[in-house]
Amino acid sequence: QVQLAESGGGTVQAGGSLRLSCAASGSISRIFAMGWFRQVPGKQRELVALINKGGKQIYADTVKGRFTISSDYAKSTVYLQMNSLKPDDSAVYYCVAQRLLREDSWGQGTQVTVDS
């Protein structure tokens, strides 16, 4: 099992910035990628950004140029720097750890609210 501890959510004005952090613990040896998804009520959870151990990054089109994902796999930690936030970015943000031959592990989620 992998446990994920998220932090950094909150409320910010449109145009502002937030930084999310997620630290993994437990059975972390098989982790090959970590990242963030988000979900709003009534909609499916959607990819925000992923980064693998080789540094390859994937972003949703809606956040490209505004969000930056980074990682410190020595600490099993991933970060999401969110700039130029928009009200449409308001959601619960979930950290995910992807492991070889295992199901994905998910954090509890952290609320991000962007006021217009």
C-alpha positions in Angstrom: 0.0 0.0 0.0 1.0 3.6 -0.7 -0.1 6.5 1.5 -0.3 9.9 -0.1 -0.3 13.1 2.0 -1.4 16.2 0.2 -1.1 19.8 1.3 -1.3 23.3 -0.1 -4.9 23.8 -1.1 -6.9 26.8 -0.2 -8.8 29.9 -1.6 -7.2 32.4 -3.8 -8.3 35.3 -6.0 -8.3 34.9 -9.8 -4.8 35.5 -11.1 -3.2 34.2 -7.9 -1.0 31.3 -7.3 -1.0 28.1 -5.1 1.5 25.3 -4.7 0.4 21.8 -3.9 2.6 19.1 -2.4 2.2 15.4 -2.2 4.4 13.0 -0.3 4.2 9.2 -0.7 5.1 6.7 1.9 4.7 2.9 2.4 5.3 0.6 -0.6 6.9 3.2 -2.8 9.5 1.1 -4.6 7.3 0.4 -7.6 6.2 4.0 -8.2 7.1 5.1 -11.7 5.0 8.2 -11.9 3.1 10.7 -9.7 0.8 13.5 -10.5 -2.4 15.3 -10.0 -6.0 14.9 -11.1 -8.9 17.2 -10.2 -12.7 16.8 -9.9 -15.7 19.0 -9.6 -19.1 17.8 -8.4 -21.0 16.0 -11.2 -18.0 15.6 -13.5 -15.4 12.9 -14.0 -12.0 13.2 -12.4 -9.6 14.7 -15.0 -5.9 14.7 -15.5 -4.0 17.9 -14.6 -0.4 16.8 -14.8 1.9 13.8 -14.4 5.6 13.4 -14.1 7.6 10.1 -14.3 10.9 9.2 -12.8 12.6 10.1 -16.0 11.3 13.6 -15.8 8.8 13.3 -18.6 5.8 15.6 -18.0 2.2 15.5 -19.3 -0.2 18.4 -18.9 -3.9 18.9 -19.6 -4.3 21.5 -22.4 -6.3 23.7 -20.0 -3.3 24.2 -17.6 -0.4 24.3 -20.0 1.7 27.4 -19.6 0.2 28.1 -16.2 0.9 25.0 -14.1 4.2 23.4 -13.5 4.7 19.9 -12.1 8.0 18.9 -10.4 9.2 16.0 -8.3 11.8 14.8 -5.9 11.6 11.1 -6.2 14.4 10.7 -3.6 11.7 12.0 -1.2 8.8 10.4 -3.1 7.3 13.9 -3.4 5.6 15.7 -6.2 4.7 19.4 -6.4 2.2 21.4 -8.5 2.9 25.1 -8.9 -0.3 26.7 -10.1 -0.1 30.3 -11.5 -2.6 32.6 -13.1 -5.4 30.7 -11.5 -8.9 30.9 -12.9 -12.3 30.2 -11.4 -12.5 27.2 -13.7 -9.5 25.7 -11.8 -11.7 25.4 -8.7 -11.9 21.7 -7.8 -10.7 19.0 -5.4 -7.2 18.1 -6.5 -6.1 14.5 -6.0 -2.5 13.2 -5.9 -1.9 9.9 -7.7 1.0 7.5 -7.5 1.3 5.0 -10.4 3.1 1.8 -9.6 4.3 -1.1 -11.8 1.8 -4.0 -11.8 -0.3 -2.4 -9.0 -3.4 -0.3 -8.9 -3.0 3.5 -8.7 -2.9 5.0 -5.3 -4.9 8.1 -4.5 -4.7 10.8 -1.9 -7.7 12.1 0.0 -7.9 15.3 -2.0 -7.3 19.0 -1.3 -9.8 21.7 -2.2 -8.7 24.6 -4.4 -11.1 27.5 -4.7 -10.4 30.4 -7.1 -12.7 33.4 -6.5 -13.5 35.7 -9.4 
